[in-house]
Amino acid sequence: MLDQRLVRENPELIATQLGRRGLNVDLSSLQQIAQHQRDLEEERSTLQAEGNRIGKVVGQKIKAGADPKGAEVADLRQQGNAIKQKVSALEDEEKQIASRLKDQLLTFPNLPSADSPDGKDENDNIEVRSWGVPRQQEGLDEHWAIADRLGLLDSERSVRIAQSRFVTLFGQGARLERALINFMLDLHGSKGYKEVLPPVLVNSASLTGSGQLPKFAEESFRCADDDLWLTPTAEVPVTSLHRDEIIPGDQLPLKYVAYSPCFRREAGSYGRDTRGLIRLHQFNKVELYWFVHPEHSAEAHAQITADAEAVLQALELPYRVLELCTGDLGFSASRTYDLEVWLAGAGAYREISSCSVCGDFQARRSSIRTKEGKVTRLVHTLNGSGLAIGRTMAALLENGQQSDGSVLLPQALVPYFGGNRIQPE
């Protein structure tokens, strides 16, 4: 959420930065609301101070011998009561204005980092580096054809169970999914991440705090009878692990790794990636999440990206790193590196992780602060997929496919899968 003080004092800066995202906004009315709230707060504080002063005078008068029921004390108490009534009215108005201001501020995305390259859309993203040699060969199958041939998944039965864009994994497919989850959790755990298994159902406050609500309500699945939603990513519950908390400075950084099923409507994507594991309503993901000191967020961004890359390197999957331009940034992100894995069958790179620094955007929405001495301030948060399991499986199938119909797996997975090949059954 944007800083209210910045809205009051420098709305031009906000408009300029949002303009880098391709948004044309007029903040004059919002500035007036923010200033009105500030004026009400100052007026209320002044009146409360005067009320407190009058209360002290009453006590002093009585202590000095004045009649508690006399005219002088009665007059002072009448003044105090009048001030209390004014303060109460101001508090009610202030709450209404604050709620109105917050509702509007929640709709604005994060301001892009000064380091994020300007651009309109994904075509303006910049390739930072690449790793591995992409396998380029005629006649390679895409992952869904390989999975179908090996009996790893079934989409038609999943439609019977739920609807389209769900899959059921069988046999070696289910085992590979489980192997990937355990491998990623162990790898990140060895790098100092604390494993957490959060609830899959999250409340509206958690979605709002991470930036999913109100913007992306239509892309999430909601339980009709409760204030609960199916989480679109473990980023949501992990953000709220420390909602409304002050984290002691000597405990930072906090580094979490969380596995969770994720649920998304994929609104607007119909007709795209209708086969296979790329764009599903339900998928598994291992998420990396950091709470850090503000001055350490840049180095933390580099590290969380490297930790996500380490998974791809261990699995011997070629990939490239893109820095997203301002027009392609996610709602809560100020700067993002995307990892795109090579899919040999499709002959293309596909996104498998987004590693983002969010600054104090989520921390302000979730009231997550840190304290060193007498100084209290908002923490910075970062998140990144480490990795999306289904897309990782797709990359393994396409890059590891063999002429005999089997799929060769990387050595790092052998202890988890129980072999180095997926064989036709």
C-alpha positions in Angstrom: 0.0 0.0 0.0 1.2 3.5 -0.8 2.4 5.8 2.0 -0.3 8.2 3.0 2.3 10.9 3.8 3.6 10.6 0.2 0.1 11.0 -1.0 -0.3 14.2 1.0 3.1 15.7 0.4 4.2 14.5 -3.1 1.4 13.1 -5.2 3.3 14.2 -8.3 6.0 11.6 -7.5 3.4 8.8 -7.2 1.7 9.8 -10.5 5.1 9.8 -12.2 6.1 6.4 -10.9 2.7 4.9 -11.7 3.1 6.4 -15.1 6.1 4.2 -15.6 3.7 1.3 -15.1 1.6 2.7 -17.9 -1.1 4.1 -15.5 -2.4 7.6 -15.9 -3.7 8.7 -12.5 -5.0 12.0 -11.0 -4.3 12.0 -7.3 -5.7 15.4 -6.5 -8.9 14.2 -4.9 -7.0 11.5 -3.0 -4.5 14.1 -1.7 -7.5 16.1 -0.4 -8.9 13.1 1.4 -5.5 12.3 2.9 -5.0 16.0 4.0 -8.5 16.1 5.5 -7.7 13.0 7.5 -4.5 14.6 8.8 -6.3 17.8 9.7 -9.0 15.8 11.6 -6.2 13.9 13.4 -4.4 17.1 14.4 -7.7 18.8 15.6 -8.6 15.7 17.6 -5.2 15.5 19.2 -5.3 19.2 20.2 -8.7 18.8 21.7 -7.7 15.7 23.6 -4.7 17.5 25.0 -6.9 20.4 26.1 -9.3 17.9 27.7 -6.5 16.3 29.6 -5.3 19.7 30.8 -8.7 20.6 32.1 -8.9 17.3 33.9 -5.6 18.0 35.7 -6.8 21.5 36.6 -10.0 20.1 38.2 -7.9 17.7 40.3 -5.6 20.5 41.3 -8.5 22.8 42.3 -10.1 20.1 44.4 -6.8 19.3 46.0 -6.4 23.0 46.9 -9.7 23.0 48.7 -12.2 24.0 46.0 -15.8 22.6 46.4 -16.1 19.5 44.1 -19.8 20.6 43.6 -19.0 24.3 43.3 -19.6 26.5 40.3 -15.9 26.8 39.4 -15.4 23.0 39.2 -18.7 22.5 37.5 -17.8 25.0 34.8 -14.5 23.2 34.2 -16.2 19.8 34.0 -18.7 21.2 31.6 -15.9 22.4 29.4 -14.3 18.9 29.6 -17.5 17.2 28.7 -18.0 19.5 25.7 -14.5 18.6 24.5 -15.2 14.9 24.9 -18.3 15.2 22.7 -16.3 17.1 20.0 -13.5 14.5 20.2 -16.1 11.6 19.8 -17.6 13.3 16.7 -14.2 13.9 15.2 -13.2 10.2 15.8 -16.3 9.0 14.0 -15.5 11.3 11.0 -11.9 10.4 11.1 -12.7 6.7 10.9 -15.0 7.2 7.9 -12.4 9.3 6.1 -9.6 6.8 7.0 -11.7 3.9 5.7 -12.4 5.7 2.5 -8.8 6.6 2.0 -7.6 3.1 2.7 -10.1 1.6 0.3 -8.7 3.8 -2.5 -5.1 3.2 -1.6 -5.6 -0.6 -1.7 -6.3 -0.4 -5.4 -3.0 1.2 -6.4 0.0 -1.1 -7.2 3.4 -0.7 -5.8 5.7 2.0 -7.2 8.4 0.5 -9.4 12.0 0.6 -8.3 14.3 3.1 -9.8 16.4 0.2 -11.0 13.5 -1.4 -12.9 13.8 -0.8 -16.6 11.1 1.2 -18.2 8.9 -0.5 -20.7 5.3 -1.2 -21.8 4.9 -5.0 -21.7 6.8 -8.3 -21.7 8.4 -7.4 -25.1 10.5 -4.8 -23.2 11.8 -7.2 -20.6 15.6 -7.6 -20.5 17.6 -10.8 -20.6 20.1 -10.7 -17.8 21.9 -14.0 -18.1 21.3 -17.6 -19.2 22.5 -21.0 -18.0 22.9 -24.3 -19.8 22.6 -25.3 -23.4 19.0 -25.6 -24.7 18.3 -28.9 -26.3 17.2 -28.2 -29.9 16.2 -31.2 -31.9 13.5 -32.0 -34.5 10.7 -34.4 -33.6 10.7 -33.9 -29.8 7.3 -34.2 -28.1 5.7 -31.7 -25.8 5.3 -32.8 -22.2 1.6 -33.5 -22.3 2.2 -36.0 -25.1 5.0 -37.7 -23.2 2.9 -37.8 -20.0 0.0 -39.3 -21.9 2.2 -42.0 -23.5 3.7 -42.9 -20.1 0.4 -42.8 -18.3 1.6 -40.1 -15.9 -1.6 -38.0 -15.8 -5.2 -38.0 -16.8 -7.2 -34.9 -17.7 -10.4 -36.5 -18.8 -11.1 -38.2 -15.5 -10.2 -34.9 -13.7 -13.0 -33.2 -15.6 -15.3 -35.8 -14.3 -14.1 -35.1 -10.7 -13.9 -31.3 -11.0 -13.8 -29.5 -14.4 -11.3 -28.6 -17.1 -7.8 -27.4 -16.2 -7.4 -29.9 -13.4 -5.2 -33.0 -13.7 -4.8 -36.3 -11.8 -1.4 -37.8 -11.6 -0.8 -41.5 -11.6 2.0 -43.9 -10.8 5.4 -42.5 -11.8 3.8 -39.1 -12.4 2.5 -38.8 -8.8 5.9 -40.1 -7.5 7.8 -37.5 -9.6 5.6 -34.7 -8.2 6.3 -35.9 -4.7 10.0 -36.3 -5.4 10.3 -32.7 -6.7 8.5 -31.3 -3.7 10.8 -33.1 -1.2 13.9 -32.3 -3.3 13.1 -28.6 -3.4 12.2 -28.3 0.3 15.4 -30.2 1.3 17.6 -28.0 -1.0 16.2 -24.7 0.3 16.3 -26.0 3.9 20.0 -26.7 3.5 20.4 -23.0 2.6 19.0 -21.7 5.8 15.3 -21.5 5.0 12.8 -22.5 7.7 10.2 -24.9 6.4 6.6 -24.0 7.0 3.4 -25.7 5.9 0.6 -23.0 6.1 -3.2 -23.4 5.8 -4.5 -23.7 2.2 -7.6 -21.7 3.2 -6.8 -18.0 3.9 -9.0 -15.1 5.0 -9.6 -11.8 3.3 -7.2 -10.0 5.5 -4.4 -12.3 4.4 -5.2 -11.8 0.8 -5.5 -8.0 1.2 -2.2 -7.9 3.1 -0.2 -9.6 0.4 -1.9 -7.5 -2.4 -4.3 -10.1 -3.9 -7.4 -8.2 -2.7 -9.2 -6.2 -3.9 -7.5 -6.3 -7.3 -7.6 -10.0 -8.0 -10.8 -11.2 -6.4 -12.2 -12.5 -9.6 -9.1 -14.7 -10.1 -9.4 -16.5 -6.7 -11.7 -19.2 -5.5 -13.9 -18.2 -2.5 -15.8 -20.4 -0.1 -19.4 -19.2 -0.2 -20.3 -19.6 3.5 -17.1 -18.3 5.1 -14.6 -15.5 4.9 -12.1 -18.0 3.4 -10.5 -18.3 0.0 -8.3 -21.0 -1.6 -4.8 -19.6 -1.5 -3.4 -18.6 -5.0 0.1 -18.9 -3.7 1.9 -19.6 -0.4 3.1 -16.0 -0.5 -0.3 -15.1 0.9 -0.3 -17.1 4.2 3.4 -16.6 4.7 3.1 -12.8 4.5 0.4 -13.1 7.2 2.6 -15.2 9.5 3.8 -11.9 11.0 0.8 -9.6 10.3 0.3 -6.9 13.0 3.7 -7.9 14.6 6.9 -6.1 15.4 9.8 -8.4 14.6 12.9 -7.7 16.7 15.7 -6.4 14.5 18.2 -9.1 15.6 15.8 -11.7 14.2 16.0 -10.4 10.6 16.3 -11.7 8.0 13.5 -14.3 8.4 13.7 -16.8 5.5 10.8 -19.2 4.9 10.2 -22.0 2.4 6.6 -23.2 2.1 5.0 -25.9 0.0 1.4 -25.5 -0.8 -1.3 -26.4 -3.4 -2.2 -23.2 -5.3 -5.6 -22.3 -6.8 -6.2 -19.8 -9.6 -9.1 -19.2 -11.9 -6.7 -18.2 -14.7 -9.3 -15.6 -15.8 -8.7 -14.4 -19.3 -6.4 -17.2 -20.3 -8.9 -19.6 -21.9 -7.6 -21.0 -25.1 -4.0 -20.8 -23.9 -2.1 -23.9 -22.7 -5.2 -26.0 -22.5 -3.2 -29.2 -22.5 -0.7 -30.4 -19.9 0.7 -28.8 -16.8 1.4 -25.2 -17.7 -1.8 -23.4 -16.8 -4.0 -25.2 -14.3 -6.6 -24.2 -11.8 -4.8 -26.2 -9.1 -1.0 -26.8 -9.0 1.7 -27.3 -6.4 4.5 -24.9 -5.7 7.4 -24.4 -3.4 7.6 -20.7 -2.3 10.5 -18.7 -0.9 9.8 -15.7 1.3 12.0 -13.2 3.1 11.4 -10.5 5.8 14.4 -8.2 5.8 15.8 -4.9 7.0 15.0 -2.2 4.4 18.7 -1.5 3.7 19.3 -5.2 2.9 16.5 -5.8 0.4 18.6 -5.4 -2.7 21.1 -8.0 -1.7 18.3 -10.3 -0.5 16.7 -10.0 -4.0 19.9 -11.2 -5.6 20.1 -14.1 -3.1 16.5 -15.3 -3.4 16.9 -15.3 -7.2 20.1 -17.3 -6.9 18.4 -19.8 -4.6 15.6 -20.3 -7.2 18.2 -20.7 -9.9 20.0 -23.3 -7.8 17.0 -25.6 -8.2 17.2 -25.4 -12.0 20.9 -25.9 -12.0 20.7 -29.0 -9.8 18.1 -30.4 -12.1 20.2 -29.6 -15.1 17.5 -27.6 -16.8 18.6 -24.7 -19.1 17.1 -21.4 -18.2 17.4 -17.7 -18.6 16.9 -14.8 -16.2 14.8 -11.8 -17.4 14.4 -8.5 -15.6 10.8 -7.3 -15.9 10.2 -3.9 -17.3 7.9 -1.5 -15.4 4.9 -2.3 -17.6 5.1 -6.0 -16.8 5.6 -5.9 -13.0 3.2 -7.7 -10.7 0.9 -5.7 -8.6 2.9 -5.9 -5.3 6.4 -5.9 -6.9 8.8 -3.0 -7.2 11.4 -5.1 -9.0 11.3 -8.6 -10.5 13.5 -11.2 -12.0 11.7 -13.9 -13.9 13.3 -17.4 -14.5 12.3 -19.0 -17.7 13.0 -22.7 -18.2 13.7 -24.2 -21.6 11.0 -26.6 -22.9 12.7 -28.7 -25.6 9.5 -30.1 -27.0 7.9 -26.7 -27.4 11.1 -25.1 -28.5 10.6 -22.2 -26.2 11.3 -20.7 -22.8 8.5 -20.6 -20.3 8.3 -18.8 -16.9 8.9 -21.1 -13.9 9.6 -18.5 -11.2 9.2 -14.8 -10.4 11.5 -13.4 -7.8 10.3 -10.1 -6.5 11.3 -7.4 -4.0 8.1 -5.7 -2.7 9.8 -3.0 -0.5 7.5 -2.0 2.4 4.3 -2.4 0.2 3.1 -5.6 1.7 4.4 -4.7 5.2 2.4 -1.5 5.2 -0.8 -3.4 4.2 -0.1 -6.1 6.8 1.4 -3.8 9.5 4.7 -5.8 9.8 7.4 -3.7 11.4 10.8 -4.1 13.0 12.3 -2.3 16.0 15.9 -1.5 16.8 16.4 0.6 19.9 13.6 3.1 19.9 13.2 3.2 16.1 10.2 1.3 14.6 9.8 1.0 10.9 8.3 -1.3 8.2 10.2 -4.3 7.1 10.8 -5.2 3.4 9.4 -8.4 2.0 10.6 -10.6 -0.9 9.1 -13.7 -2.6 10.0 -16.1 -5.3 8.9 -19.5 -6.6 11.4 -22.2 -5.8 9.8 -23.7 -8.0 6.4 -24.3 -9.6 6.2 -28.1 -9.5 4.1 -28.8 -12.6 6.2 -26.6 -14.8 9.3 -28.2 -13.5 7.9 -31.6 -14.3 7.0 -30.4 -17.8 10.6 -29.2 -18.3 12.0 -32.5 -17.1 9.8 -34.6 -19.4 10.6 -32.5 -22.5 14.4 -32.1 -21.9 14.9 -35.7 -20.7 12.9 -37.6 -23.3 14.7 -40.4 -25.0 14.4 -42.2 -28.3 13.2 -45.4 -26.5 10.2 -43.6 -25.0 11.7 -43.3 -21.5 12.6 -40.0 -19.7 16.1 -39.6 -18.2 16.1 -37.8 -14.9 18.9 -35.7 -13.4 21.1 -37.4 -10.8 19.9 -35.0 -8.0 16.4 -36.5 -8.2 17.5 -40.2 -8.1 17.4 -40.5 -4.2 13.9 -38.9 -4.2 12.4 -40.7 -7.2 14.1 -44.1 -6.7 15.7 -44.3 -10.1 17.1 -42.2 -13.0 14.4 -43.0 -15.6 10.7 -42.9 -16.1 10.0 -46.1 -18.1 7.0 -47.0 -20.1 4.8 -49.4 -18.1 
